[in-house]
């Protein structure tokens, strides 16, 4: 764990006040990052559930070779619509884009894990 007093003890006496202010700023920034990521993750989950209710599902099927291409196309189209002002609800569009990226990352990770599993050799029997 971070020990503030130990860190401040390592700094010259003349710099401790400035170092203390920097540490406070670092903690505030870290807290803001955690809050922003958590809040955005909730928005992503809610949007995924909304799309599920609309009948969009099966996005995680790595056996569908076209899936990755479809996500890339949809993401590109959505980003262009945002860029050219064709989207009224920009925050929702940003969440959609983040979900496309998450889905692509998940498909890539799944492909990587499956490739690794294919390379795993079974253990020889321990007992005969």
HELIX and SHEET records of a PDB file:
HELIX    1   1 UNK A    4  UNK A    9  1                                   6    
HELIX    2   2 UNK A   13  UNK A   15  5                                   3    
HELIX    3   3 UNK A   16  UNK A   53  1                                  38    
HELIX    4   4 UNK A   67  UNK A   83  1                                  17    
HELIX    5   5 UNK A   90  UNK A  119  1                                  30    
END                                                                             
